[in-house]
Amino acid sequence: MAHIHKKMKNGRPCYYVREMARVDGKPKVVNQVYLGSPERILQIATGGRGGPIRICAQEFGALWLANLIEHDIGIVSIIDDMLPRKRIEKGPSIGEFFLYSVFNHMIDSCSKRSLGDWYRGTAVQSIRPVDLEALTSQRFWEKWDRVKKKDIEDIASRFFDKIIGLTAPGSGCFLFDTTNYYTFMASDTDSELAKRGKNKEGRDWLRQVGVALLVCRDHQMPLFYKEYEGNRHDSKLFNRIIEQVLSAMEKVPSKSGELTIVFDKGMNSEENISAIDARKNIHFITTYSTYFAEDFARIKLSEFSPVDTVKNQELVDLDREDDRIVAYRTAGEFWGKERRVVVTYNPLTAAKQRYAFDKKLLEIQEVLFYLRSKVQSQDPKWVNQGRIEKHYAEVCERVHLPKDLYELSIEQENRKSKLLFRKSHYRIGKYIERFGKNIIVTDHMDWTTDEIVKASLDRYMVEKAFRQTKDDDLVSILPLRHWTDGKIRCHILTCVVALTYVRIIESRLNRAGLKVSAATAIKQMQSLHSCLYWTTRKGNPARLIEEPTEIQTKIIRAFGYKLEGGVLQKSN
């Protein structure tokens, strides 16, 4: 079968007509004719030598892949069932406006103003036809203004119910975490969500919005999310939504009948743990600050044993046994009950923390030398010990170190003030003792040490999801350029749906034996083009898919399709 094949040479597309045939059971190029660049093809066509008169290449693969997932989930029907068209409403429905934004966030996120132009470069009209003139930012805001906070919650609930229906029973373990996203919203703009707080990108001066996310450990699939005020502490937020989180977990079938939630130490307040204890067959795994449990942090490393993890096995294979994570199992009373406690030690983390600590300590020391010179100058402003200690405390806070690591005093010598300072080796020693240490607390008294440590380490999965939402192209909640709470909620829902669809793609590829990340799959499929070509000036164009690469072919097969003669077909 003949098809058009594109190659990139020096950043320019060149086209060939290829004929493929099976030779010895394998596909092989049996004939190839060079057409040249699009301009040369047009020149040949207008010269009356036959062939295409005009050719147009459009992005196809990634959008086609995204639409396959939509066929299975149907976010459009979920939204349109709740928010149907008005009697005189024309153009895309509210659900379709959400969907076309979801597709864009899955592939190459851009602003709503640029969305129509982005779609014009794709084969969207052959995949899921839409009136591109309607995809304007103004129409988006008009549609999204109809979506209320309660509508968002109901849409999200039905959407995750659909996701759960496609999820096979698993271990019943879930991972929960929070993050925040800065905005450029002006200070005088009314908003209940956008507040100033401690920003994880270090932009504390900007208003921000928080997002909590629950992920299934087995499939890394988002199953619940909640946007919240940017100045709300994690533990208070968790306490406010914990019943919703636990209810979302209970919807997911579990092989063992027991459910476990894993979260970090920022959320383990007395009230939150009590709420979990009150639920039958729901357990928790959390971390605890070594600062408040120094007795556990001081346990001798000779009492620790290596943990059976994939990373540790890799270190063994590399003859780096000394770098393995080790653990010590014990018990202790936390939140009014006896709990299982596992203390872990990571030598690599300890080395990094020690290096950073020594660097910060030198920075403090340089400041102290500067302060000593100021005191020796006998400047009246710098002979006050309270002023010196305040300046020193501000420096310690800036580098995130306690201020008791140095002892300061101003003494008189020959009627002159002199600043004396020395390291508190006892305090420094206690501080260093905690490096590389992590305290894990759980009510799973019968789980093995390896099971507890692995579950706690797997919290990286929800952190990985958050990193994906901050990617410039794929999902991309940032930049959060919306100026009302309603639009912010709609934007976050769009991005969470996009994140879930992306995760479904990755999961299906992995099940098919193709160990490819979603980002790699989307990028590879984005370069698979659909070509329109005209052989007459007035006739309708024909469409062919360009010859896929090896990885593109594997992705297409993983979803049950094949490419024959430039046309996608379902595999038998």
C-alpha positions in Angstrom: 0.0 0.0 0.0 1.3 3.5 -0.9 1.5 6.2 1.8 3.1 9.5 2.4 6.2 9.5 4.6 7.7 12.5 6.2 11.3 13.0 7.3 12.8 16.0 9.1 16.1 17.2 7.5 17.8 20.3 9.1 14.5 21.2 10.7 12.6 21.1 7.4 10.0 18.5 6.4 10.6 16.4 3.3 8.0 14.1 1.9 8.2 10.7 0.1 5.7 8.3 -1.4 6.5 4.9 -0.1 5.1 1.4 -0.9 5.3 -1.2 1.7 5.1 -5.0 1.4 5.7 -8.0 3.5 9.0 -9.7 2.7 9.7 -12.9 4.6 6.8 -12.0 6.9 8.3 -8.6 7.7 7.2 -5.1 6.4 9.7 -3.7 4.0 9.9 -0.6 1.8 9.7 -1.9 -1.8 9.4 1.4 -3.5 10.1 5.0 -2.5 9.7 8.2 -4.6 11.0 11.5 -3.3 8.4 14.3 -3.5 10.5 17.0 -1.7 9.4 19.9 0.5 5.8 21.1 0.6 6.8 24.0 -1.7 8.4 21.7 -4.2 5.3 19.5 -4.2 3.2 22.6 -4.9 5.6 23.7 -7.7 5.3 20.2 -9.3 1.6 20.3 -9.0 1.1 23.7 -10.6 3.5 22.7 -13.4 1.0 20.1 -14.6 3.2 17.1 -13.8 0.5 15.3 -11.7 0.6 14.4 -8.1 -0.9 16.5 -5.2 -1.8 20.1 -5.9 -1.7 21.0 -2.2 -0.7 19.2 1.0 -1.4 20.0 4.7 0.2 18.2 7.6 -1.6 18.3 11.0 -0.8 17.0 14.5 -2.8 13.8 14.9 -1.4 11.1 17.2 -1.6 12.7 20.7 -5.1 14.1 20.1 -6.3 10.8 18.8 -4.9 9.1 21.9 -6.6 11.6 24.2 -10.0 11.1 22.4 -9.7 7.3 22.9 -9.7 7.8 26.7 -12.6 10.2 26.5 -14.6 7.5 24.7 -14.2 5.3 27.7 -14.8 7.9 30.4 -17.1 10.5 28.9 -16.5 13.7 30.9 -18.6 15.5 28.3 -21.7 13.4 29.1 -21.1 13.7 32.8 -21.0 17.5 32.7 -23.8 17.9 30.1 -26.2 15.7 32.1 -25.8 18.0 35.0 -25.6 21.3 33.0 -27.7 20.7 29.8 -27.8 23.2 27.0 -30.2 26.0 27.2 -33.0 26.0 24.6 -31.5 28.7 22.4 -27.8 27.7 23.1 -25.7 27.1 20.1 -22.1 25.9 19.5 -20.2 23.6 21.9 -21.9 22.6 25.1 -20.4 23.3 28.6 -19.0 19.7 28.7 -17.4 20.1 25.3 -15.7 23.4 26.4 -14.3 21.5 29.3 -13.2 18.6 27.1 -11.3 20.7 24.5 -9.5 22.4 27.4 -8.7 19.0 28.8 -7.2 17.8 25.5 -5.1 20.9 25.3 -3.8 20.4 28.9 -3.0 16.8 28.0 -0.8 17.7 25.0 0.5 21.2 24.9 -1.1 23.6 27.4 -1.8 27.1 26.2 -4.0 30.0 27.2 -7.7 30.1 26.3 -7.0 33.0 23.9 -4.6 30.8 21.9 -6.7 27.6 22.1 -8.4 28.1 18.7 -5.1 28.7 16.9 -3.6 25.6 18.6 -6.4 23.4 17.4 -6.1 24.7 13.8 -2.7 23.0 13.7 -4.2 19.7 14.6 -6.5 17.1 12.9 -9.3 17.8 15.5 -11.9 18.0 12.7 -11.3 14.4 11.7 -11.1 13.2 15.4 -13.8 15.2 17.2 -15.2 18.0 15.0 -15.7 21.4 16.7 -16.5 25.0 15.7 -13.1 26.5 16.2 -14.4 30.0 16.0 -16.4 29.3 19.2 -13.3 28.4 21.2 -12.6 31.9 22.4 -11.6 33.0 25.9 -14.8 35.1 26.1 -17.0 32.0 25.4 -15.1 30.0 27.9 -15.7 32.5 30.6 -19.4 32.7 29.7 -19.7 28.9 29.9 -17.7 28.6 33.1 -19.7 31.4 34.8 -22.7 28.9 34.8 -20.7 26.3 36.7 -21.2 26.7 40.5 -19.0 25.3 43.3 -21.6 22.6 44.1 -21.6 21.7 40.3 -17.8 21.2 40.4 -18.1 18.9 43.4 -20.8 16.8 41.8 -19.0 16.6 38.5 -15.8 15.5 40.3 -17.7 12.9 42.3 -19.3 11.3 39.2 -16.1 11.5 37.3 -14.1 9.6 40.0 -17.0 7.1 40.3 -16.5 6.3 36.6 -12.7 6.0 37.2 -13.2 3.7 40.1 -15.6 1.5 38.0 -12.7 0.9 35.6 -10.2 0.2 38.4 -9.6 -3.4 39.4 -9.5 -4.4 43.1 -6.1 -3.7 44.7 -4.3 -3.5 48.0 -6.6 -0.8 49.4 -3.7 1.5 50.0 -4.0 5.3 49.2 -1.6 8.2 49.2 -2.7 11.7 50.3 -0.8 15.0 50.0 -1.2 18.7 49.4 0.5 21.4 47.4 -0.1 25.0 46.4 -0.1 27.1 43.2 0.8 30.7 43.1 -1.3 33.3 41.2 -0.7 36.8 39.9 -4.0 38.0 41.3 -3.9 41.6 42.6 -4.1 42.1 46.4 -7.4 44.1 46.1 -9.2 41.3 44.0 -11.9 39.5 46.0 -11.2 35.8 46.5 -11.8 33.2 49.1 -9.3 30.8 47.6 -6.3 33.0 46.7 -4.5 33.8 49.9 -0.9 34.5 50.9 0.9 31.6 52.7 4.1 29.6 52.6 4.5 28.8 48.9 6.3 25.6 47.9 8.1 27.4 45.0 9.3 30.1 47.5 7.0 32.8 46.2 5.5 33.7 49.5 4.7 37.3 48.4 2.2 36.0 45.8 -1.4 34.9 46.6 -1.8 31.1 46.2 -4.4 28.4 46.0 -4.0 25.0 47.7 -5.0 21.6 46.2 -5.2 18.3 48.1 -5.0 15.0 46.1 -5.8 11.4 46.9 -4.1 8.8 44.7 -4.5 5.0 44.5 -1.2 3.3 45.3 -1.7 0.4 42.9 -2.6 2.4 39.8 -1.4 5.9 40.8 -4.8 7.0 39.7 -6.3 10.2 41.2 -9.5 9.4 43.1 -10.3 12.6 44.9 -9.1 16.2 45.0 -10.1 19.4 46.8 -9.1 23.0 46.2 -8.7 25.2 49.3 -7.6 28.5 50.7 -3.9 29.2 50.2 -3.3 30.3 53.8 -4.9 27.1 55.4 -2.5 24.8 57.3 -2.4 21.2 56.0 -3.6 19.6 59.3 -6.6 21.9 59.5 -7.5 21.3 55.8 -7.1 17.5 56.4 -9.4 17.7 59.4 -12.0 19.6 57.3 -12.1 17.1 54.4 -11.1 13.9 56.1 -14.6 12.4 56.0 -14.8 13.1 52.2 -11.3 11.5 51.8 -12.2 8.4 53.7 -15.6 8.1 51.9 -13.8 8.2 48.6 -11.5 5.4 49.7 -14.4 3.3 50.8 -15.8 3.3 47.2 -12.7 1.5 45.9 -12.9 -2.3 46.1 -10.1 -3.9 48.1 -8.9 -7.6 48.0 -8.3 -7.7 51.7 -11.3 -5.6 52.8 -9.0 -3.2 54.7 -8.0 0.3 53.6 -4.9 2.3 54.4 -4.2 6.0 53.9 -0.6 7.2 53.8 0.2 10.9 54.6 3.1 13.0 55.9 3.7 14.5 59.3 2.1 17.9 58.4 -1.4 16.3 58.8 -1.1 14.0 61.8 -3.0 16.0 64.4 -4.8 14.4 67.3 -8.2 15.1 65.7 -7.3 13.6 62.4 -5.9 10.4 63.8 -9.0 10.1 66.0 -11.2 10.4 62.9 -9.3 7.5 61.3 -9.4 5.4 64.4 -13.2 5.8 64.5 -13.5 4.2 61.0 -13.7 0.4 61.0 -11.2 -1.3 58.7 -9.3 1.9 57.9 -5.7 2.2 58.9 -3.0 4.9 58.5 0.7 5.2 57.9 2.3 8.6 58.7 5.6 10.1 59.5 6.5 11.9 62.7 9.0 14.7 63.4 12.3 13.5 64.8 12.4 16.8 66.7 9.5 15.6 68.9 10.7 12.0 69.2 14.5 12.4 69.9 14.6 9.0 71.8 13.8 7.2 68.5 16.3 9.3 66.6 19.1 8.4 69.0 18.8 4.6 68.4 22.2 3.2 67.4 22.6 2.4 63.8 24.0 -1.0 64.8 20.4 -2.0 65.7 19.1 -1.2 62.1 18.6 -3.8 59.3 18.4 -3.3 55.5 15.0 -3.0 54.0 13.9 -5.1 51.0 13.3 -2.4 48.4 14.0 -2.1 44.7 16.4 0.7 45.3 18.3 -1.3 47.9 18.6 -4.2 45.5 20.0 -1.9 42.8 22.6 -0.7 45.3 23.6 -4.2 46.1 24.1 -5.0 42.4 26.4 -1.9 42.3 28.4 -3.1 45.3 27.1 -0.1 47.3 25.6 -2.0 50.3 26.6 0.8 52.7 24.2 3.2 50.9 21.1 1.1 51.5 18.1 2.3 53.6 18.0 0.5 56.9 15.2 0.3 59.5 14.6 -0.4 63.1 11.2 -1.7 64.3 9.7 -0.9 67.7 6.5 0.4 69.3 5.4 3.5 71.1 2.4 5.4 72.4 1.2 8.0 69.9 -2.2 9.9 70.0 -3.4 7.9 73.0 -2.7 4.4 71.7 0.2 2.0 71.2 1.3 2.2 67.6 3.9 0.4 65.5 7.0 2.5 65.0 9.7 2.1 62.3 12.7 4.3 62.3 14.6 4.4 58.9 18.0 5.8 58.1 19.1 6.7 54.6 22.9 7.3 54.3 22.6 9.2 51.1 20.1 11.6 52.5 22.2 12.0 55.7 25.2 12.9 53.6 23.3 15.5 51.6 21.8 17.0 54.8 25.3 17.2 56.4 26.7 18.9 53.4 23.9 21.5 53.4 24.2 21.9 57.2 27.9 22.6 57.1 27.3 25.2 54.3 24.7 27.0 56.4 26.8 26.9 59.5 29.6 28.6 57.6 27.1 31.3 56.5 26.1 31.9 60.1 29.8 32.0 61.1 30.5 34.7 58.5 27.6 36.8 59.8 29.0 36.4 63.4 32.4 37.6 62.3 30.7 40.6 60.6 28.8 41.4 63.8 32.0 41.1 65.9 33.7 43.7 63.7 30.7 46.0 64.2 30.9 45.6 68.0 34.6 46.2 68.0 34.1 49.5 66.1 32.3 50.7 69.3 29.4 52.0 67.2 26.7 52.7 69.8 24.1 50.9 67.7 26.0 47.7 67.8 27.0 47.3 71.5 23.5 46.3 72.5 23.3 42.5 73.0 19.6 42.4 72.3 20.1 44.0 68.9 23.0 41.5 68.1 20.9 38.5 69.1 17.9 39.7 67.0 20.1 40.1 63.9 21.6 36.6 64.6 18.1 35.1 65.0 16.9 36.5 61.7 19.9 34.9 59.9 19.2 31.6 61.5 15.5 31.8 60.5 16.6 32.6 56.9 18.8 29.5 56.6 16.3 27.4 58.5 18.6 26.5 61.5 17.8 26.7 65.2 19.5 29.7 67.0 20.9 27.6 69.9 23.8 26.2 67.8 26.0 29.2 68.8 26.3 30.8 72.2 26.7 34.6 72.1 27.7 37.2 74.7 29.0 40.8 74.8 31.7 41.4 77.3 33.7 44.5 78.4 37.5 44.4 78.0 39.5 47.6 78.7 36.3 49.5 78.6 35.6 48.3 75.2 32.7 46.0 74.1 33.7 42.6 72.6 31.4 40.0 71.0 32.2 36.4 72.0 30.6 33.4 70.3 31.3 29.7 70.3 29.7 26.6 68.9 27.4 24.5 71.1 28.8 21.1 70.2 26.2 19.4 72.3 23.3 21.1 70.4 25.1 20.6 67.0 25.6 16.9 67.8 21.9 16.4 68.7 20.9 18.2 65.5 23.2 16.0 63.3 21.9 12.9 65.0 18.6 13.4 63.1 20.1 13.5 59.7 18.8 10.8 57.3 16.4 9.6 60.0 12.7 9.2 59.4 10.1 8.0 61.9 7.1 6.1 60.5 4.1 5.5 62.8 1.2 3.2 61.9 -1.7 1.3 63.5 -0.8 -1.7 61.2 0.6 -3.9 64.0 0.7 -7.0 61.8 2.4 -5.5 58.8 6.1 -6.4 58.2 8.8 -3.7 58.4 9.3 -3.9 54.7 5.6 -3.4 53.9 5.4 -0.3 56.2 8.6 1.3 54.8 7.6 0.6 51.1 4.1 2.1 51.7 5.6 5.2 53.2 8.2 5.6 50.4 5.5 5.2 47.8 4.1 8.6 48.8 6.4 9.8 46.0 3.6 8.8 43.6 1.3 11.6 44.7 4.3 14.0 44.7 5.0 12.9 41.2 1.4 13.7 40.2 1.9 17.2 41.7 5.1 17.7 39.7 3.2 16.7 36.6 0.6 19.4 37.3 3.4 22.0 37.4 4.9 20.9 34.1 5.0 23.7 31.5 3.3 21.6 28.8 1.6 18.5 30.2 -1.4 19.2 32.6 0.1 22.5 33.7 -2.1 24.0 36.4 0.5 26.8 36.5 0.3 29.6 35.5 -3.0 30.1 37.4 -4.1 33.1 35.4 -7.7 33.3 36.5 -9.3 36.1 38.5 -12.5 34.6 40.1 -12.9 31.6 42.4 -15.4 30.0 40.0 -12.9 30.1 37.1 -10.1 28.9 39.3 -12.2 25.9 40.3 -13.1 25.1 36.7 -9.5 25.4 35.7 -8.3 23.0 38.5 -11.1 20.5 37.6 -9.9 20.6 33.9 -6.3 19.9 34.9 -7.2 17.1 37.3 -9.2 15.4 34.5 -6.3 15.9 32.2 -3.9 14.4 34.8 -6.2 11.4 35.2 -6.5 10.8 31.5 -2.7 11.0 31.2 -2.4 8.5 34.0 -4.8 6.1 32.2 -2.7 6.3 29.1 0.4 5.4 31.0 -1.3 2.6 32.9 -2.7 1.0 29.7 0.7 1.2 28.0 2.4 -0.5 31.0 -0.3 -3.2 31.1 0.5 -3.9 27.4 4.2 -4.4 28.3 5.3 -1.0 27.1 7.2 0.7 29.9 6.8 4.3 28.6 5.9 7.3 30.7 2.9 9.3 29.7 5.0 12.4 28.9 7.1 10.3 26.5 4.1 8.7 24.9 2.3 12.1 24.4 5.5 13.7 23.0 6.0 10.8 20.6 2.4 10.7 19.4 2.3 14.5 19.0 4.8 14.1 16.1 2.6 11.6 14.3 0.9 13.7 11.6 -2.2 13.3 9.5 -1.7 14.6 5.9 -4.4 16.2 3.8 -3.6 16.3 0.1 -5.6 17.6 -2.9 -5.2 16.1 -6.4 -7.6 18.5 -8.0 -8.4 22.1 -7.4 -12.1 21.6 -6.6 -12.2 18.1 -5.2 -12.3 17.1 -1.5 -8.9 16.3 0.0 -7.8 12.7 0.9 -6.2 12.0 4.3 -3.3 9.7 5.1 -1.5 9.1 8.3 2.3 9.4 8.0 4.4 6.3 8.6 4.8 5.9 12.3 8.1 5.3 14.1 8.8 2.1 15.9 7.7 3.6 19.3 4.6 5.1 17.8 3.7 1.8 16.2 4.0 0.1 19.6 1.8 2.7 21.3 -0.9 2.3 18.5 -0.8 -1.5 19.0 -1.1 -1.1 22.8 -4.4 0.5 22.3 -5.7 -2.1 19.8 -5.1 -0.4 16.5 -2.9 -0.8 13.5 -1.9 1.4 10.5 -2.5 0.1 7.0 -2.2 2.1 3.9 -2.0 5.3 5.9 -5.3 4.5 7.6 -5.9 3.6 11.3 -7.9 0.4 11.8 -8.8 -1.7 14.8 -6.7 -4.8 15.2 -8.5 -8.1 15.0 
